[in-house]
Amino acid sequence: MTAAAASLRLNGPMSADTGTPDRGMVVIVEDERSIADLERLYLTQAGFGVHVVSDGLAGLADIRRLSPVAVIVDVGLPGLEGTELVRRLRADGNWVPVVFVTAHDSEIDRVVGLELGADDYLTKPFSPRELVARVKGLVRRAAAPAAPMVRRAGSLELDERARRVSLRGTAVELTATEFDLLAFLLAHPAQVFSREQLLSAVWGVVDYSGSRTVDVHIAQLRAKLGEPDPIRTVRGVGYALQDDVASNDAPSTGRA
């Protein structure tokens, strides 16, 4: 931990900076003051309200209290590690979009973070403009469309307006990115997409470090949706909605 971070622990949580909250509130949980200040500056300039806290436990309480549109969480935090913070949020049923930030640039860290329920992942050092772009993308995708739209495939139903998924009548809890990935596949039944195409369409990025991110989200979707597996792997190419699932009850739109 740096001297600045140690000072933050002595002086308590960093103060809030609401900025110009046209886009909603973002909570930053980061104990490195220089990084937190940079994130706050760029997000405020982008029109977000920003609240910064340096301790994991305090960050968890503030997220629950403020109901932000997105959360940026450092993995290594005093009080409560970022991974445990997100695990507790998801256990609460809170599926606010989460971006993990960490100094550890390894696939294992990335996979663990995404499996715990994070929607995106950045390693230090990173461009603050890229962080803002990621947050904007998550918030935009989490927003409900103007018109109600329901897509169905077999016993799987996805309501885009309510951002709700059910399987055989039982609700399935998904992260924002898992929801968007499933919605995209449902919108293009039986069509095969490469990992790069999915990254561009769902994450909104063309060059993303490690297509393993897509694989992890697909694995998470499969684990939550169970059998029969609604997603088909095309070796050497990518993924598609299963042909038999799509043909059983092709995705359709409907007014709620």
C-alpha angles and dihedrals in degrees: 000000000000125000089253091054091048089051090053091056090053095045097042130235120346115255125260122258109196094186112174103330098198091131098039135260124313119195116211117198104192132136096197104089096201092053093044092050092051092048091047092049095052096041092049090050088051090058102261126132108234133206118184126198128173103203127071097222093046089046092054091051092047093049090052090047101043101039094213126198090235141002131215112201130186110218096220106058135153116245096019128013117244093243091055091045091057092043090056092047092053091045086056089055090250108144100176109153110267131198116195118213119194144159091224110093102193134120091234092058091047094049093047091049094051093044089055090059107271116145098208141007135213129182124213127284097043137154112264088215089058090050091052091048091051092049092047090051093050093047093046093050092046091055115097117247118247094247124051112249129181123190122195136191116174108308091343118102127183122189108199096191095051091033088227130144126195132182119200087344095307120115117245117206112222134174117244092260094045089052093050092047092051092045091053093050091047090051090057106041117201092355114133118228128190120230089252091053091050091048090053096044100040106025095033094229131114101197112037124170104248126003084216084093090072092048092053093051091047089051090050092050091050092049092051096043096044125189136021089045107232094197125074123208115216106199114236092007117055141249142322140174108270112267094227092049092049094047094045092066113352116219110269139175123242139173116245 
